[in-house]
Amino acid sequence: MASKKTPREWEYAVEVLRQSAASVFPGVGKEMYPKLKFSYDCLPDERFRSCFLYCSLYPEDHLIEKDELVDCWIGEGLLDEHTNLSSARNQGHFIIGSLIDACLLEKEDNHRVKMHDVIRDMALWIAGESEKEKFFVKSGFQLKEQPKAKKWEEVTRMSLMENQIENLTEILECPNLQTLFLGRNDLKVIMDDFFNFVPMLRVLDLSHNMKLEEFPVGIAKLVSLEHLNLSFTGIRKLPVELKTLAKLKYLNLEWTTDLEMIPQQLISSFSKLQVLKMERCGYGCLLVSEEMEHLKYLNVLTISFRNASELEKASRFNKSFSSAIEAVSLVDFRDSRSLTIMALANLQHLCTLTLSRCMDLEEVKIERNIIKGAGCFHSLRSVILDECNHLRDVSWVAFAPHLEVLRIAECNGLEEIISEEKLGKVAELKGNSNLFSKLEILCLHNLAKLKTIYHHALPFPLLKKIRIVKCGMLKKLPLNSKSTKGQRLVIEGEEGWWKNVEWKDESTRVAFLPSFKPYVI
């Protein structure tokens, strides 16, 4: 009712609530259920209502990644037909915003939402009563075996997430099933015939099953499949039979660290592929890069580079291929003391950049081309660094004007985050008041030599949390009474660390909270 401004709108709402008071939702009661159901009924159309019900497939209190949810909606065909993926995703995020406004979803942060357990119960009840959509949801039930049901033929969506199921050895006969969530189990074996009788299946999630090493060739029977998530599985090779998945638009192979073999021409056979996620994939991304360049509908790509020569090849990617890159990891660099990341600065849609276990890396060079504006990390929102033991600073993040999250851990040689000396050499950045102006989260873990974040106090208009663990030499924070402009800021640190911190401005207000020793400004 937040958007209803006139007496007539409110009188109508009261009338509808009175009429629906006779309906009782088990477990909620006469008082609450009509009000909850009223929010659902007042959603703009069936598309919004279907998207809302879909959220109940996730376990209770599960933090749902917005992009993951929207990609599933797209795979299920719940959104309008769009000429490009970006428009479809925009519509999905618009619907998420509307569900938050209706208090049917709760915003956890910029990237995640969750569903209140009572709202979820109502959604499952509505889905159970629906003639159009039949859900079978046993997520988070600690099941050890594949469940049985009497009326499989009616089920359109099934979720068995967050259980302890090891084997799927009984054929699933669900001729109308469109979504199947099997993520976060202990799957070891899926029989080849398991997928024989689910011809309508469009969305399949097998993620977070690290014991699953072999992929059933029977998946070739899923001729309607559009969305396949294999991330965080132990799969060693992809079967060539996957070539029959002609409608596949989304393939997630992230963190399949044991993946050793992808058959030649398999990736290029997915002619309709729009999203390909291969960050931290065990099979080298560049081994299939030529095939990727033939995917004319590819809109989103996540990728890893393992050495400087691989990174250098990125500068030669064609423009349409480069524009699809959304996330990059630089992993296990052993042959480079200094790094030139001009190729990455030019990636116009790069949102996430990770540097991990780059043991020899001492410096990321700030290049003239970036300074002159030829390239800049305009879309970069998140930077993660871990185990880069010889890196002394990360001053280059000053060229990411929209950076929201900065996480640095286990970088034993890091002495400062932003080097005033390095920025001083760049006339364009001298006295830059916009440094970290969009930053929301700063996490610093186990940085034994870190002494400063920045030498002067900075404005942090959007900063929500600073978390500092095992940074014993860090005695100053770049904060004063004007830094947060009245916004609530939580600073988390170990007991005793806070007493050693020297403040730039004594007027900064600090209060103590008990959980993990956070402090609120």
Buried (B, 14 or more C-beta within 10 A) or exposed (E): EEEEEEEEEEEEBEEBEEEBEEEEBEEBEEEEBBBBBBBBEBBEEEBBBBBBBBBBBBBBEBEBEBBBBBBBBBBBEBBEEEEEBEEBBBBBBEBBBBBEEBEBBBBEBEBBBBBBEBBBBBBBBBBEEBEEBBBBBBBBBEBEEBEEEEEBEBBBBBBBBBBEBBBBEEBBEBEBBBBBBBBBBBBBBBBBBBBBBBBBBBBBBBBBBBEBBBBBEBBBBBEBBBBBBBBBBBBBBBBBBBBBBEBBBBBBBBBBEBBEBBBEEBBBBBEBBBBBBBBBBBBBBBEBBEBBBEBEBBBBBBBBBBBBEBBEEBEEBEEEBBBBBBBBBBBBBEEBEEBBBBBBBBBBBBBBBBBBBBEBBBBBEBBEEBBEEEBBBBBBBBBBBBBBBBBBBBBBBBBBBEBBBBBBBBBBBBBBBBBBEBBEEBEEBEEBEEBBBBBBBBBBBBBBBBBBBBBEBBBBEBBBBBBBBBBBEBEBBBBBBBBBEEEEBBBBBEEEBBEEBEBBEEEBEEEEEEEEBBBEB
